[in-house]
Amino acid sequence: MSELTAPQQLSPVYHCQSDTHQYLQAVKQHLHHVCAQHANRLVKVETVDGDVFEGHIVHIDKSILYLSLSNDGADRAFLPGFGFPGNFILPLVLYDLLAISLFI
């Protein structure tokens, strides 16, 4: 059994400023609302790192967008296949999204 040690002081490396936190929460809520309104629609999503994915919005939860990639985009998803036959579900963090475009 391990011995209990005295509590150690923590030295923060990063702490989000209050106004930044509030802004990020507002962005996340807005993105959640937009994605929920466009569920099951074909979209093109661009991340802040420049990755681009095309597929259908199949689910949105607290902070993740689930995008069903078409067979054309499946090679960009490093996940075991699940979801619609022949398609892959790619989870994308809402904070990483730069643009979402609808195909008309």
Kinemage of the C-alpha trace (Angstrom):
@kinemage 1
@onewidth
@group {chain A} dominant
@subgroup {mainchain}
@vectorlist {calphas} color= white
{ca met a 1} P 0.000 0.000 0.000
{ca ser a 2} L 1.271 3.473 -0.745
{ca glu a 3} L 1.708 6.042 1.951
{ca leu a 4} L -0.295 9.245 1.863
{ca thr a 5} L 1.876 12.217 1.112
{ca ala a 6} L 1.399 15.780 2.162
{ca pro a 7} L -0.476 17.950 -0.383
{ca gln a 8} L 1.854 19.619 -2.844
{ca gln a 9} L 1.556 23.135 -4.136
{ca leu a 10} L 0.440 23.352 -7.745
{ca ser a 11} L 2.082 25.818 -10.050
{ca pro a 12} L -0.333 26.686 -12.900
{ca val a 13} L 1.185 26.570 -16.363
{ca tyr a 14} L -1.906 28.019 -18.024
{ca his a 15} L -5.152 29.500 -16.791
{ca cys a 16} L -7.824 30.772 -19.174
{ca gln a 17} L -8.845 34.355 -18.501
{ca ser a 18} L -12.456 34.827 -17.453
{ca asp a 19} L -13.448 36.916 -20.481
{ca thr a 20} L -11.797 34.419 -22.839
{ca his a 21} L -13.635 31.564 -21.128
{ca gln a 22} L -16.962 33.347 -21.506
{ca tyr a 23} L -16.270 34.067 -25.181
{ca leu a 24} L -15.309 30.441 -25.896
{ca gln a 25} L -18.455 29.204 -24.148
{ca ala a 26} L -20.566 31.548 -26.298
{ca val a 27} L -18.849 30.319 -29.486
{ca lys a 28} L -19.389 26.686 -28.467
{ca gln a 29} L -23.079 27.299 -27.751
{ca his a 30} L -23.506 29.084 -31.090
{ca leu a 31} L -21.793 26.273 -33.012
{ca his a 32} L -23.883 23.683 -31.197
{ca his a 33} L -27.063 25.527 -32.204
{ca val a 34} L -25.960 25.924 -35.849
{ca cys a 35} L -24.949 22.263 -36.157
{ca ala a 36} L -28.171 21.043 -34.526
{ca gln a 37} L -30.216 23.115 -37.011
{ca his a 38} L -28.384 21.468 -39.915
{ca ala a 39} L -28.385 17.842 -38.732
{ca asn a 40} L -28.417 15.284 -41.562
{ca arg a 41} L -27.333 17.938 -44.081
{ca leu a 42} L -24.345 17.558 -46.382
{ca val a 43} L -21.638 19.999 -45.275
{ca lys a 44} L -18.012 20.879 -45.806
{ca val a 45} L -16.143 21.506 -42.563
{ca glu a 46} L -12.794 23.266 -42.272
{ca thr a 47} L -10.756 23.102 -39.066
{ca val a 48} L -8.430 25.763 -37.694
{ca asp a 49} L -5.508 23.543 -38.770
{ca gly a 50} L -6.675 23.638 -42.394
{ca asp a 51} L -8.137 20.117 -42.599
{ca val a 52} L -11.262 19.911 -44.773
{ca phe a 53} L -13.926 17.199 -44.498
{ca glu a 54} L -17.168 16.612 -46.382
{ca gly a 55} L -20.053 14.618 -44.991
{ca his a 56} L -23.386 14.656 -43.197
{ca ile a 57} L -23.860 15.976 -39.672
{ca val a 58} L -25.162 12.914 -37.847
{ca his a 59} L -24.953 14.047 -34.228
{ca ile a 60} L -23.907 16.945 -32.038
{ca asp a 61} L -23.303 16.748 -28.324
{ca lys a 62} L -21.880 19.085 -25.721
{ca ser a 63} L -18.617 19.784 -27.529
{ca ile a 64} L -18.285 17.288 -30.401
{ca leu a 65} L -19.677 17.330 -33.946
{ca tyr a 66} L -20.041 13.863 -35.498
{ca leu a 67} L -19.635 13.926 -39.253
{ca ser a 68} L -20.461 10.897 -41.424
{ca leu a 69} L -17.840 10.967 -44.146
{ca ser a 70} L -18.656 9.791 -47.627
{ca asn a 71} L -16.575 6.987 -49.137
{ca asp a 72} L -14.501 9.685 -50.857
{ca gly a 73} L -13.490 11.196 -47.519
{ca ala a 74} L -13.203 7.971 -45.542
{ca asp a 75} L -9.475 7.666 -46.123
{ca arg a 76} L -8.992 10.801 -44.014
{ca ala a 77} L -10.669 9.256 -40.946
{ca phe a 78} L -8.407 7.135 -38.799
{ca leu a 79} L -11.250 5.288 -37.104
{ca pro a 80} L -12.761 1.844 -37.409
{ca gly a 81} L -15.837 1.919 -39.620
{ca phe a 82} L -19.143 2.413 -37.885
{ca gly a 83} L -22.270 4.319 -38.720
{ca phe a 84} L -23.858 4.099 -42.136
{ca pro a 85} L -22.660 1.216 -44.350
{ca gly a 86} L -19.452 2.167 -46.114
{ca asn a 87} L -19.116 5.416 -44.176
{ca phe a 88} L -17.014 6.522 -41.250
{ca ile a 89} L -18.018 8.784 -38.387
{ca leu a 90} L -15.459 11.479 -37.670
{ca pro a 91} L -15.725 13.283 -34.302
{ca leu a 92} L -14.657 16.933 -34.521
{ca val a 93} L -14.182 19.191 -31.499
{ca leu a 94} L -16.303 22.329 -31.804
{ca tyr a 95} L -13.367 24.537 -30.752
{ca asp a 96} L -11.397 23.321 -33.778
{ca leu a 97} L -13.994 24.325 -36.375
{ca leu a 98} L -13.219 27.310 -38.545
{ca ala a 99} L -15.977 27.068 -41.153
{ca ile a 100} L -19.055 24.961 -41.936
{ca ser a 101} L -20.582 25.276 -45.401
{ca leu a 102} L -23.835 23.753 -46.677
{ca phe a 103} L -23.985 22.127 -50.069
{ca ile a 104} L -26.966 23.546 -51.971
